[in-house]
Amino acid sequence: MKTFPTPEALRRFPCGLADVAVILGTLVLLALIARIGAGALVSFHPPEVVPAINLDPRNLPYYAGRSTLRMFIALFFSTVFTLIYGYVAANSRRAERVMIPLLDILQSVPVLGFLSITVTGFIALFPGSLLGLEAASIFAIFTSQVWNMTFSFYQSLRTIPRELDEAARLYQLSRWQRFTQLEVPVATIGLLWNAMMSFGGGWFFVAASEAISVLNQEYTLPGIGSYVAAAIAAEDLAALGYALITIAIVIILVDQLFWRPLIAWSDKFRMEQSAAAETPESWVYDLLQTARIPRLLGQALTPVQEAINQFLSRLTQPRSTFKLADPAHQQRYDRLYNVTLLVIIGCLIAWALHFILTTIGLGEVFKTFWLGILTLLRVTVLLLLATVIWTPVGVAIGFNPKLARALQPVVQFLASFPANFIFPFATLFFIRSHISIEWGSILLMALGAQWYILFNSIAGAQGIPTDLREMADDIGLHGWQRWRKLIIPGIFSAWVTGGVTASGGAWNASIVSEIVSWGQTTLVATGLGAYIAEATTVGDWPRITLGIGMMSLFVVGLNRLLWRRLYQLAETKYHL
């Protein structure tokens, strides 16, 4: 049963209520942005102390607004970075050989690692203004969102259906036309779901990005994350409860006002010959479709849009003739390229090893390697459990529109809810139940990383054309046969993307999962995440460098040995 008026019912109103609603909503949004954003422009001169967080619940709406604005700014830059980086990596063989391993490394660097390096730089970039700290916080949130989105977009471009690729070549589309008319539409559904997941993952690191403790310096920005950090330090359960209610309300509002309309809009990019049984619905999307103002603005901007498209199309025309390169020359060029890369990588490794060995010694290297093994075991257990539990759930939601409509808001809420906001309650539970943090940290890591598997399973299942599902029903595929012949091949590419990002997310989450506090009580697990967190807090640069380097080594090695091979399998065998 629909709660909101249908587009047909809205059109019957004589005064254009949909247009009034759009105008009022836009004005309210702009006013809120102006009111909240003004707080980032106040004067700040380190080592001044930012005003302390007030635990009065009446301040929570403002704090939540500051955090949400940071999240959306980070999402904007994440989207821009994703489209540029993913496109170049997918369309340039030589660039790919550098950019994808670099993406593996960047994904493996924990948020605290980026904060350690960037806070001082951003403060210097905006002298005398709190905007420097704001930029550092936004950049930290950006690093928690962008890698998952970039991997999704890159993988979508690498698995474009062959018939669509051949059609684009046949019609001689320019690179800009191919990008806007083929590549972005094909990647839209998967990218949208991963953007939702990344946005939810960003909430996980809001506390770390707003209550910054690096290099023996304490920086606190107004926000719901710093509010939670202050409540934990004060052991104020009531304030924590108010914060949980506030973040729940924010997540629901963002879902209804932002993600739900995008999901309804993106359904037109489904690649199938038969229509979906039910299309996603959104009352905001229906309102915008009904209102006249968006259409009038679109018509007014059409000439400008067409002029820009024509200009960019002329700049990116496809080559009319293709000259085959001399194989011997090509081989020599590739060999020179590889040697150059190896020299650069070797120099960087030599510099890092010299820095580490001359400051803390070889014994510390073996210690961090063992700590990395322990964290790797936790990540492996997490991935296995998440795959077994959440892949079938994701497929069920993706295949059943009614189930998707009922459970999708719940899934979105659970995935977006910052798991570390409930870490204090988990810490109390571990203390009173005498559960070792060595095992409890797996649960804490799962709360933040398991949703990547679920969301990509949903996206993969929804990406399987309806006609293939109908054909599977017609020939009687059920049970394991249906999974082996249809579901696993159909979702494999998306699952690999989910596995890569869940693995990277779990390594990153280990920073805040292997060391948790409640008041004066701190539980520390034996692992690489706790090692990096402790080194970052005291500003021990040699150990920060060693810890981040060792974590990068584990993540990149796992990606090279396992995930990259699975990507190749997805591109060759399981390719729709």
Buried (B, 14 or more C-beta within 10 A) or exposed (E): EEEEBEBEEBBEEEEBBBBEBBEEBEEEEEEEEEEBBEBBEEEBEBEEEBEEBBBEBEBBBBBBBBBBBBBBBBBEBBBEBBBEBBBEBBBEEEEBBBBBBEBBBBBBBBBBBBBBBBBBEBBEEBEEBBBBBBBBBBBBBBBBBBBBBBBBBBBBBBBBEEEBBEEBEEEEBBBBBBBBBBBBBBBBBBBBBBBBBBBBBBBBBBBBBBBBBBBEEEBBBBBBBBBBBBBBBEBBBEBBEBBBEBBBEBBBEBBBBBBBBBBBBBBEBBBBEEEEEEEBBBBBBBBBBBBEBBEEEEEEEEEEEEEEBEEBBEEBEBEEEEEEEEEEEEEEEEEEEEEEBEEEEEEEEEEBBEBBBEBBEEEBBEBBBEBBEBBBEBBBBBBEBBBEBBBEBBBBBBBBBEEBEEBBBEBBBBBBBBBBBBBBBBBBEBBEEEBEBBEBBBBBBBBBBBBBBBBBBBBBBBBBBBEBBEEBEEEEBEEEEBBEBBBBBBBBBBBBBBBBBBBBBBBBBBBBBBBBBBEEEEBBBBBBBBBBBBBBBEBBEBBBBBBBBBBBBBBBBBBEEBBBEBBEBBBEEBBB
